[in-house]
Amino acid sequence: MLCRQRPTWSVYQAKAEPSIEAGAAAHLPITLLDVDPYGEPWPTIEAFFTSDRPRPQRIGIAVNDGLRQKLRLQGGWSVHSMRRAVEKFGNAGLFDKYLDVARWKIEQLAALRDYRVTHWTGYYCGFQNDMTHYACVLERSASSMQRKGRKMQRTGDSVQRKRPNMQREAA
């Protein structure tokens, strides 16, 4: 129904991370990634950066991150996407330093596609400050825009995903 009301939209019914990683919406010029998962955002953000799609010179990312609640309970060690952050910041340090951890993780993922963080803001919110909101602007240099087909390396926090069964509704 949505695609009939909005003919310029693409509507998918699929699991987000494997679909994004497989290239869902790769035909669209994505300049803003708005991530609002129930829990951690990192599998979605990583799927975006590891997917094969056109990359604009500048992209914005806005995140509503619910992982901090688990970090309050010292559970970072059990979250696959936090493995390298636990090594760098320590399990006990993840909760108090989570905005720093989030920026560090964004910088790591953005570097996979030759982006750098040029603007960053964030704050803790929600019950007991267990939620984190942050936003950033990433930019690429003109020289990185010219390099095409560069082979990517994974972050080490990722898991292998199967190609999803994506269904795109026609307008």
MDAnalysis code that builds the backbone (N, CA, C; Angstrom):
import MDAnalysis as mda
import numpy as np

u = mda.Universe.empty(513, n_residues=171, atom_resindex=np.repeat(np.arange(171), 3), trajectory=True)
u.add_TopologyAttr("name", ["N", "CA", "C"] * 171)
u.add_TopologyAttr("resid", np.arange(1, 172))
u.add_TopologyAttr("resname", ["MET", "LEU", "CYS", "ARG", "GLN", "ARG", "PRO", "THR", "TRP", "SER", "VAL", "TYR", "GLN", "ALA", "LYS", "ALA", "GLU", "PRO", "SER", "ILE", "GLU", "ALA", "GLY", "ALA", "ALA", "ALA", "HIS", "LEU", "PRO", "ILE", "THR", "LEU", "LEU", "ASP", "VAL", "ASP", "PRO", "TYR", "GLY", "GLU", "PRO", "TRP", "PRO", "THR", "ILE", "GLU", "ALA", "PHE", "PHE", "THR", "SER", "ASP", "ARG", "PRO", "ARG", "PRO", "GLN", "ARG", "ILE", "GLY", "ILE", "ALA", "VAL", "ASN", "ASP", "GLY", "LEU", "ARG", "GLN", "LYS", "LEU", "ARG", "LEU", "GLN", "GLY", "GLY", "TRP", "SER", "VAL", "HIS", "SER", "MET", "ARG", "ARG", "ALA", "VAL", "GLU", "LYS", "PHE", "GLY", "ASN", "ALA", "GLY", "LEU", "PHE", "ASP", "LYS", "TYR", "LEU", "ASP", "VAL", "ALA", "ARG", "TRP", "LYS", "ILE", "GLU", "GLN", "LEU", "ALA", "ALA", "LEU", "ARG", "ASP", "TYR", "ARG", "VAL", "THR", "HIS", "TRP", "THR", "GLY", "TYR", "TYR", "CYS", "GLY", "PHE", "GLN", "ASN", "ASP", "MET", "THR", "HIS", "TYR", "ALA", "CYS", "VAL", "LEU", "GLU", "ARG", "SER", "ALA", "SER", "SER", "MET", "GLN", "ARG", "LYS", "GLY", "ARG", "LYS", "MET", "GLN", "ARG", "THR", "GLY", "ASP", "SER", "VAL", "GLN", "ARG", "LYS", "ARG", "PRO", "ASN", "MET", "GLN", "ARG", "GLU", "ALA", "ALA"])
u.atoms.positions = np.array([
    [0.803, -1.177, 0.000],
    [0.000, 0.000, 0.000],
    [0.867, 1.270, 0.000],
    [1.946, 1.271, 0.804],
    [2.788, 2.464, 0.864],
    [3.392, 2.820, -0.491],
    [3.806, 1.797, -1.234],
    [4.446, 2.106, -2.519],
    [3.443, 2.671, -3.527],
    [2.178, 2.402, -3.344],
    [1.169, 3.003, -4.217],
    [0.915, 4.460, -3.833],
    [0.973, 4.744, -2.529],
    [0.770, 6.111, -2.058],
    [1.987, 6.991, -2.332],
    [3.155, 6.407, -2.294],
    [4.408, 7.145, -2.479],
    [5.230, 6.455, -3.578],
    [4.997, 6.758, -4.834],
    [5.638, 6.025, -5.928],
    [7.163, 6.146, -5.959],
    [7.720, 7.132, -5.270],
    [9.183, 7.245, -5.262],
    [9.810, 6.415, -4.151],
    [9.015, 5.810, -3.281],
    [9.533, 4.995, -2.183],
    [9.815, 3.576, -2.653],
    [10.741, 2.928, -1.965],
    [10.956, 1.497, -2.124],
    [10.586, 0.856, -0.795],
    [9.728, -0.147, -0.841],
    [9.248, -0.800, 0.373],
    [9.703, -2.254, 0.342],
    [10.347, -2.687, 1.433],
    [10.864, -4.051, 1.529],
    [10.253, -4.746, 2.731],
    [10.095, -6.044, 2.609],
    [9.731, -6.872, 3.750],
    [10.844, -7.894, 3.881],
    [11.723, -7.668, 4.869],
    [12.887, -8.536, 5.022],
    [13.553, -8.249, 6.362],
    [14.467, -9.097, 6.772],
    [15.264, -8.832, 7.972],
    [16.283, -7.756, 7.618],
    [16.396, -6.752, 8.469],
    [17.157, -5.543, 8.133],
    [18.627, -5.807, 7.838],
    [19.361, -6.372, 8.776],
    [20.816, -6.463, 8.595],
    [21.233, -7.293, 7.382],
    [20.727, -8.522, 7.223],
    [21.155, -9.281, 6.043],
    [20.692, -8.654, 4.735],
    [19.556, -7.970, 4.765],
    [19.056, -7.329, 3.546],
    [19.917, -6.137, 3.160],
    [20.260, -5.318, 4.142],
    [21.127, -4.157, 3.869],
    [22.483, -4.636, 3.382],
    [23.031, -5.632, 4.057],
    [24.336, -6.150, 3.658],
    [24.318, -6.729, 2.245],
    [23.180, -7.315, 1.861],
    [23.051, -7.894, 0.522],
    [22.772, -6.846, -0.548],
    [22.535, -5.593, -0.124],
    [22.379, -4.530, -1.105],
    [20.976, -3.971, -1.253],
    [20.083, -4.275, -0.327],
    [18.743, -3.687, -0.418],
    [18.856, -2.171, -0.477],
    [18.104, -1.570, -1.355],
    [18.063, -0.117, -1.562],
    [19.369, 0.448, -2.103],
    [20.227, -0.391, -2.652],
    [21.497, 0.097, -3.205],
    [21.279, 0.973, -4.432],
    [20.095, 0.942, -4.995],
    [19.784, 1.783, -6.160],
    [19.446, 3.221, -5.746],
    [19.311, 3.454, -4.428],
    [18.945, 4.782, -3.930],
    [20.171, 5.525, -3.415],
    [20.230, 6.821, -3.608],
    [21.331, 7.608, -3.046],
    [21.075, 7.872, -1.555],
    [21.663, 7.068, -0.691],
    [21.425, 7.191, 0.748],
    [22.398, 8.211, 1.323],
    [21.857, 9.299, 1.851],
    [22.675, 10.349, 2.452],
    [22.413, 10.502, 3.939],
    [21.403, 9.794, 4.461],
    [21.116, 9.797, 5.891],
    [20.733, 8.387, 6.306],
    [21.453, 7.855, 7.282],
    [21.158, 6.544, 7.843],
    [20.580, 6.781, 9.232],
    [19.309, 6.426, 9.421],
    [18.603, 6.606, 10.690],
    [18.404, 5.225, 11.291],
    [19.107, 4.937, 12.388],
    [19.094, 3.607, 12.977],
    [18.392, 3.676, 14.334],
    [17.311, 2.920, 14.459],
    [16.518, 2.925, 15.682],
    [16.101, 1.489, 16.016],
    [17.058, 0.652, 16.400],
    [16.731, -0.742, 16.679],
    [16.203, -0.906, 18.108],
    [15.697, -2.046, 18.383],
    [15.381, -2.399, 19.761],
    [16.648, -3.069, 20.291],
    [17.478, -2.318, 20.986],
    [18.751, -2.855, 21.463],
    [19.914, -2.211, 20.739],
    [20.884, -3.008, 20.363],
    [22.113, -2.461, 19.783],
    [21.973, -2.113, 18.302],
    [22.636, -1.039, 17.857],
    [22.553, -0.627, 16.461],
    [23.674, -1.191, 15.585],
    [24.684, -1.779, 16.189],
    [25.918, -2.078, 15.455],
    [25.767, -3.065, 14.316],
    [24.978, -4.121, 14.410],
    [24.823, -4.988, 13.229],
    [24.239, -4.247, 12.021],
    [23.311, -3.318, 12.265],
    [22.709, -2.554, 11.168],
    [23.724, -1.590, 10.561],
    [24.449, -0.879, 11.401],
    [25.448, 0.079, 10.900],
    [26.552, -0.658, 10.154],
    [26.993, -1.778, 10.699],
    [28.030, -2.556, 10.018],
    [27.530, -3.095, 8.682],
    [26.288, -3.567, 8.638],
    [25.735, -4.072, 7.377],
    [25.750, -2.981, 6.317],
    [25.433, -1.758, 6.711],
    [25.450, -0.652, 5.762],
    [26.861, -0.419, 5.217],
    [27.852, -0.381, 6.093],
    [29.211, -0.083, 5.641],
    [29.882, -1.248, 4.914],
    [29.447, -2.467, 5.165],
    [30.056, -3.601, 4.469],
    [29.314, -3.969, 3.191],
    [28.184, -3.316, 2.926],
    [27.422, -3.625, 1.719],
    [28.024, -2.919, 0.501],
    [27.722, -3.479, -0.648],
    [28.182, -2.905, -1.910],
    [27.090, -1.968, -2.418],
    [27.376, -0.666, -2.368],
    [26.395, 0.341, -2.784],
    [27.139, 1.621, -3.129],
    [26.522, 2.519, -3.874],
    [27.135, 3.820, -4.137],
    [27.340, 4.577, -2.822],
    [28.425, 5.323, -2.752],
    [28.756, 6.070, -1.533],
    [28.824, 7.558, -1.846],
    [28.000, 8.360, -1.204],
    [28.079, 9.811, -1.415],
    [29.311, 10.379, -0.720],
    [29.648, 11.596, -1.052],
    [30.797, 12.239, -0.408],
    [30.502, 12.521, 1.061],
    [29.257, 12.816, 1.378],
    [28.872, 13.128, 2.768],
    [27.639, 12.307, 3.126],
    [27.645, 11.789, 4.353],
    [26.492, 11.042, 4.849],
    [26.284, 11.362, 6.320],
    [25.026, 11.444, 6.725],
    [24.681, 11.648, 8.123],
    [24.189, 10.349, 8.732],
    [24.463, 10.168, 10.013],
    [23.973, 8.999, 10.737],
    [23.321, 9.501, 12.022],
    [22.101, 9.035, 12.289],
    [21.384, 9.343, 13.532],
    [21.013, 8.013, 14.182],
    [21.306, 7.882, 15.480],
    [21.131, 6.587, 16.146],
    [20.401, 6.750, 17.476],
    [19.434, 5.887, 17.702],
    [18.787, 5.694, 18.997],
    [19.278, 4.335, 19.478],
    [20.200, 4.313, 20.413],
    [20.949, 3.121, 20.794],
    [20.497, 2.628, 22.164],
    [20.023, 1.389, 22.243],
    [19.554, 0.816, 23.496],
    [20.528, -0.131, 24.161],
    [21.755, -0.197, 23.687],
    [22.728, -1.154, 24.233],
    [23.215, -0.786, 25.630],
    [23.157, 0.472, 25.989],
    [23.744, 0.919, 27.257],
    [23.111, 0.227, 28.472],
    [21.858, -0.168, 28.371],
    [21.218, -0.872, 29.486],
    [21.960, -2.167, 29.798],
    [22.323, -2.904, 28.772],
    [23.074, -4.146, 28.985],
    [24.473, -3.843, 29.525],
    [25.052, -2.738, 29.078],
    [26.385, -2.371, 29.545],
    [26.369, -1.965, 31.020],
    [25.256, -1.393, 31.482],
    [25.119, -1.050, 32.901],
    [25.298, -2.303, 33.753],
    [24.834, -3.430, 33.254],
    [24.898, -4.705, 33.973],
    [26.197, -5.457, 33.689],
    [27.188, -4.742, 33.145],
    [28.503, -5.323, 32.832],
    [28.393, -6.448, 31.794],
    [27.448, -6.320, 30.865],
    [27.229, -7.381, 29.880],
    [27.898, -7.167, 28.542],
    [28.801, -6.198, 28.437],
    [29.451, -5.935, 27.157],
    [30.216, -7.122, 26.610],
    [30.798, -7.908, 27.485],
    [31.584, -9.061, 27.056],
    [30.737, -10.079, 26.289],
    [29.407, -10.094, 26.530],
    [28.542, -11.079, 25.878],
    [27.931, -10.575, 24.570],
    [28.244, -9.349, 24.180],
    [27.699, -8.768, 22.948],
    [28.781, -8.858, 21.876],
    [28.498, -9.623, 20.831],
    [29.516, -9.872, 19.804],
    [30.088, -8.573, 19.220],
    [29.231, -7.612, 18.956],
    [29.699, -6.371, 18.332],
    [30.556, -5.524, 19.271],
    [30.596, -5.852, 20.542],
    [31.392, -5.098, 21.524],
    [32.741, -5.747, 21.816],
    [33.048, -6.858, 21.168],
    [34.275, -7.613, 21.469],
    [35.518, -6.734, 21.440],
    [35.731, -6.011, 20.359],
    [36.937, -5.170, 20.259],
    [36.863, -3.976, 21.208],
    [35.662, -3.457, 21.456],
    [35.507, -2.347, 22.406],
    [35.847, -2.796, 23.822],
    [35.473, -4.024, 24.191],
    [35.826, -4.551, 25.511],
    [37.345, -4.641, 25.636],
    [38.012, -5.081, 24.578],
    [39.484, -5.154, 24.602],
    [40.103, -3.770, 24.769],
    [39.543, -2.774, 24.111],
    [40.115, -1.426, 24.144],
    [39.741, -0.648, 25.414],
    [38.462, -0.694, 25.816],
    [37.967, 0.132, 26.919],
    [37.782, -0.640, 28.220],
    [37.781, -1.973, 28.147],
    [37.496, -2.794, 29.321],
    [36.002, -2.937, 29.508],
    [35.548, -4.093, 29.971],
    [34.121, -4.337, 30.158],
    [33.506, -3.345, 31.137],
    [34.199, -3.057, 32.230],
    [33.659, -2.150, 33.254],
    [33.580, -0.707, 32.757],
    [34.401, -0.343, 31.777],
    [34.425, 1.033, 31.288],
    [33.428, 1.354, 30.197],
    [32.746, 0.354, 29.660],
    [31.861, 0.594, 28.521],
    [30.664, 1.470, 28.876],
    [30.061, 1.269, 30.028],
    [28.866, 2.031, 30.382],
    [29.182, 3.515, 30.535],
    [30.173, 3.843, 31.347],
    [30.495, 5.253, 31.616],
    [31.063, 5.975, 30.395],
    [31.705, 5.249, 29.501],
    [32.371, 5.858, 28.348],
    [31.652, 5.542, 27.040],
    [30.352, 5.200, 27.111],
    [29.712, 4.678, 25.910],
    [29.666, 5.657, 24.743],
    [29.520, 6.942, 24.986],
    [29.564, 7.886, 23.854],
    [30.931, 7.845, 23.172],
    [32.002, 7.711, 23.939],
    [33.344, 7.558, 23.351],
    [33.456, 6.240, 22.592],
    [32.890, 5.186, 23.171],
    [32.897, 3.874, 22.513],
    [32.133, 3.952, 21.193],
    [30.963, 4.585, 21.218],
    [30.146, 4.695, 20.004],
    [30.885, 5.470, 18.919],
    [31.512, 6.573, 19.290],
    [32.255, 7.338, 18.287],
    [33.407, 6.509, 17.727],
    [34.120, 5.812, 18.595],
    [35.234, 4.965, 18.158],
    [34.737, 3.898, 17.177],
    [33.596, 3.257, 17.499],
    [33.064, 2.232, 16.599],
    [32.627, 2.829, 15.264],
    [31.973, 3.986, 15.293],
    [31.593, 4.655, 14.034],
    [32.843, 4.960, 13.222],
    [33.882, 5.487, 13.863],
    [35.124, 5.801, 13.144],
    [35.722, 4.551, 12.508],
    [35.703, 3.420, 13.236],
    [36.234, 2.166, 12.701],
    [35.450, 1.707, 11.477],
    [34.125, 1.729, 11.571],
    [33.292, 1.288, 10.449],
    [33.359, 2.256, 9.277],
    [33.350, 3.546, 9.557],
    [33.407, 4.546, 8.490],
    [34.716, 4.448, 7.710],
    [35.801, 4.120, 8.398],
    [37.104, 4.007, 7.738],
    [37.111, 2.895, 6.692],
    [36.243, 1.901, 6.836],
    [36.159, 0.837, 5.838],
    [35.849, 1.392, 4.452],
    [35.135, 2.512, 4.419],
    [34.745, 3.142, 3.153],
    [35.367, 4.524, 2.975],
    [36.480, 4.740, 3.643],
    [37.245, 5.991, 3.513],
    [36.483, 7.227, 3.971],
    [35.612, 7.067, 4.953],
    [34.944, 8.218, 5.562],
    [35.679, 8.604, 6.835],
    [35.514, 9.862, 7.211],
    [35.998, 10.326, 8.512],
    [34.889, 11.134, 9.161],
    [34.855, 11.107, 10.490],
    [33.832, 11.840, 11.236],
    [34.224, 13.315, 11.249],
    [33.336, 14.181, 10.755],
    [33.604, 15.618, 10.760],
    [32.753, 16.354, 11.790],
    [31.636, 15.780, 12.191],
    [30.778, 16.357, 13.233],
    [30.237, 15.214, 14.087],
    [30.143, 15.450, 15.386],
    [29.656, 14.417, 16.308],
    [28.927, 15.084, 17.461],
    [27.801, 14.525, 17.861],
    [27.092, 14.962, 19.063],
    [26.340, 13.768, 19.619],
    [26.107, 13.782, 20.925],
    [25.367, 12.690, 21.534],
    [25.073, 12.972, 22.994],
    [24.150, 12.194, 23.545],
    [23.792, 12.347, 24.951],
    [23.114, 11.066, 25.425],
    [23.078, 10.897, 26.744],
    [22.389, 9.778, 27.371],
    [20.977, 10.222, 27.736],
    [20.019, 9.306, 27.693],
    [18.639, 9.650, 27.982],
    [17.893, 8.399, 28.419],
    [16.599, 8.560, 28.656],
    [15.769, 7.437, 29.058],
    [15.906, 7.130, 30.534],
    [15.224, 6.096, 30.959],
    [15.241, 5.677, 32.352],
    [16.668, 5.318, 32.768],
    [17.161, 5.920, 33.787],
    [18.521, 5.725, 34.316],
    [19.604, 5.990, 33.268],
    [19.284, 6.824, 32.290],
    [20.224, 7.135, 31.197],
    [20.725, 5.873, 30.487],
    [19.851, 4.893, 30.331],
    [20.247, 3.640, 29.681],
    [20.175, 3.699, 28.161],
    [19.643, 4.776, 27.604],
    [19.594, 4.950, 26.154],
    [20.670, 5.959, 25.753],
    [21.085, 5.884, 24.519],
    [22.063, 6.832, 23.995],
    [21.580, 7.310, 22.636],
    [21.545, 8.613, 22.448],
    [21.260, 9.204, 21.146],
    [22.543, 9.863, 20.655],
    [22.902, 9.594, 19.424],
    [24.044, 10.278, 18.838],
    [23.834, 10.450, 17.345],
    [24.515, 11.442, 16.825],
    [24.429, 11.743, 15.398],
    [25.790, 12.212, 14.945],
    [26.079, 11.958, 13.682],
    [27.371, 12.395, 13.146],
    [27.245, 12.659, 11.655],
    [28.219, 13.375, 11.164],
    [28.374, 13.596, 9.728],
    [29.704, 12.979, 9.338],
    [29.683, 12.184, 8.282],
    [30.885, 11.552, 7.754],
    [31.172, 12.132, 6.376],
    [32.447, 12.347, 6.093],
    [32.821, 12.863, 4.775],
    [33.981, 12.068, 4.212],
    [34.009, 12.012, 2.901],
    [35.110, 11.370, 2.177],
    [35.889, 12.449, 1.442],
    [37.153, 12.177, 1.241],
    [37.954, 13.111, 0.453],
    [37.656, 12.884, -1.024],
    [37.975, 13.862, -1.826],
    [37.751, 13.739, -3.270],
    [38.551, 12.580, -3.843],
    [39.756, 12.343, -3.334],
    [40.579, 11.253, -3.863],
    [39.977, 9.892, -3.542],
    [39.336, 9.755, -2.381],
    [38.725, 8.466, -2.063],
    [37.483, 8.227, -2.905],
    [36.829, 9.291, -3.347],
    [35.655, 9.145, -4.205],
    [36.054, 8.581, -5.564],
    [37.300, 8.806, -5.964],
    [37.752, 8.345, -7.269],
    [38.195, 6.891, -7.249],
    [38.567, 6.373, -6.067],
    [38.997, 4.983, -5.969],
    [37.760, 4.094, -5.921],
    [37.566, 3.295, -6.934],
    [36.409, 2.406, -7.009],
    [36.890, 0.961, -6.931],
    [36.043, 0.120, -6.419],
    [36.346, -1.306, -6.415],
    [37.409, -1.721, -5.415],
    [37.702, -0.871, -4.443],
    [38.702, -1.220, -3.438],
    [38.181, -2.367, -2.588],
    [39.009, -3.336, -2.344],
    [38.592, -4.482, -1.561],
    [38.438, -4.083, -0.103],
    [37.337, -4.514, 0.513],
    [37.062, -4.160, 1.902],
    [37.516, -5.237, 2.850],
    [37.871, -4.810, 4.064],
    [38.177, -5.735, 5.132],
    [37.108, -5.591, 6.197],
    [36.798, -6.678, 6.845],
    [35.788, -6.673, 7.890],
    [36.390, -6.119, 9.186],
    [35.548, -5.724, 10.118],
    [36.009, -5.109, 11.359],
    [36.496, -6.125, 12.376],
    [36.201, -7.379, 12.195],
    [36.551, -8.374, 13.187],
    [35.413, -8.604, 14.174],
    [34.441, -7.711, 14.228],
    [33.291, -7.868, 15.107],
    [32.118, -8.496, 14.375],
    [32.231, -8.650, 13.077],
    [31.084, -9.084, 12.295],
    [30.926, -10.597, 12.318],
    [29.781, -11.019, 11.893],
    [29.498, -12.436, 11.746],
    [29.128, -12.689, 10.303],
    [29.302, -13.912, 9.857],
    [28.917, -14.259, 8.495],
    [27.394, -14.311, 8.430],
    [26.832, -13.727, 7.383],
    [25.384, -13.726, 7.222],
    [25.028, -14.363, 5.886],
    [23.919, -15.071, 5.872],
    [23.428, -15.643, 4.620],
    [22.687, -14.576, 3.844],
    [22.681, -14.718, 2.536],
    [21.951, -13.785, 1.687],
    [20.456, -13.939, 1.962],
    [19.751, -12.839, 2.226],
    [18.341, -12.927, 2.597],
    [17.432, -13.125, 1.401],
    [16.207, -13.472, 1.718],
    [15.165, -13.551, 0.707],
    [14.416, -12.225, 0.757],
    [14.799, -11.297, -0.082],
    [14.187, -9.972, -0.077],
    [13.038, -9.932, -1.070],
    [11.971, -9.279, -0.666],
    [10.827, -9.091, -1.541],
    [10.592, -7.595, -1.651],
    [10.696, -7.070, -2.833],
    [10.445, -5.633, -3.056],
    [9.096, -5.502, -3.721],
    [8.242, -4.694, -3.118],
    [6.929, -4.467, -3.694],
    [7.036, -3.531, -4.874],
    [6.349, -3.843, -5.927],
    [6.341, -2.985, -7.106],
    [5.282, -1.904, -6.947],
    [5.568, -0.754, -7.518],
    [4.606, 0.370, -7.413],
    [3.422, 0.135, -8.316],
])
